[in-house]
Amino acid sequence: MTTQTHAFARTDRSPLGMWWWTCDRLLLAAVVTLMVLGVMLSFASSPAAAARMGVADPFHFAIRQCVFAGVAGSILLGVSMLGTKGIRRVAFFTWLIAIGIMCALPFLGHSAKGATRWVEFAGFTLQPSEFMKPALIVLVAWMFSEGQKGEGVPGVSIAFCLYFISIGLLLIQPDIGQTVLITVAFGAAFWMAGVPISWIMLMGATAVAGLSSTSFLFDHVASRVDRFLKPETADTHQVDRAAEAIAAGGRFGAGPGEGVMKRHVPDLHTDFIYSVAAEEYGLLFSLALIALFGFIVVRGLYKALRLSDPFQQVAAAGLFVLVGQQAFINIAVNLNLIPTKGMTLPFISYGGSSMLASGLTLGLALALTRRRPGAYLPHEGLAKAGAYA
């Protein structure tokens, strides 16, 4: 006779106990693993980043990342315990506050690298667009579902208004990468909402045309595209050093803290953290990191497709697409597969805004995919879900 112990008994009716038995624990484990890896890699990149930036404490960035990870974990736990109404309220107020700060950026924002995307206070730099992204996806999913009820709510029109307000403020900064990211996630939500394929094709064509026009409207975009298409005629120092670091790692890596090429990689602790991981832990580790993101996205989309509520289904799918697309852009830049873009790797790159927003994003996704009575289609084990909810 064997006994199995758990953190909570199945009969535990406390909020934490009910959360434990209704949350997708495989997804939760994958997310926690990412957070742990992010902290581990911050200790690998912090000394080199501190030396490049003239910071006396070699583990300055690693210690701050530990704090960010702790706060992000608290956000993820708290948000993932919310019900449907709570999810909508959090998304609405988060979007409203983020948009308000984004409106003030031209006057109060901190400029860096030719863009005004941050606001500084109390020694902390906040990028409001990071929090606006998941909130927007939840809100447009809500509007799409309300519009489908046929009760006179112009849900689709409101969703597009929210989208255009968001990308309009992003383009003012300017931030083309986040605009592309939001557009892809919005398109996924739009498709999941069951709109006609002709609408999807029209939106896709418009998005491609808009993206193409950015190289004519923004000089920094044109410069990055030129460097990507004609590397022999432009300064490609950043991606070249990242490629050298990745190649130096080989199959198993140089070992923790033993990377040498990483010292020459600009933004090694933020946008190019993947190259640090590849150099110190090798090809197999970097592939495992990609597989971990892939698992989160695939399992998340699978769970989303099985949800019975249209709002929950569209919102969850959009959030998982958001995470997957951001990870793809960051890793593709590191591998020189697309033009460079300042996009963080969720939970892995250093940064308070990125870490906290990632906790919010996947906290919302975990909340939406929790097992509740009637939440999943019958063949997904509704009876079992009802026993634990």
Secondary structure, DSSP 8 states (H G I E B T S, - for coil): ------SS-TT--SHHHHHHHHS-HHHHHHHHHHHHHHHHHHHHHHHHHHHHHT-SSTTHHHHHHHHHHHHHHHHHHHHHT--HHHHHHHHHHHHHHHHHHHHHHHHH-EEETTEEEEEEETTEEE-HHHHHHHHHHHHHHHHHHHHHTTSS--HHHHHHHHHHHHHHHHHHTT-HHHHHHHHHHHHHHHHHTT--HHHHHHHHHHHHHHHHHHHHH-HHHHHHHHHHH-GGGS--HHHHHHHHHHHHHTTT-S-TT--SGGGG-TTTTTTTHHHHHHHHHHHHHHHHHHHHHHHHHHHHHHHHHTBSSHHHHHHHHHHHHHHHHHHHHHHHHHTTSS-------TTTSS-HHHHHHHHHHHHHHHHHTS--TTTB-GGGTHHHHHHH-
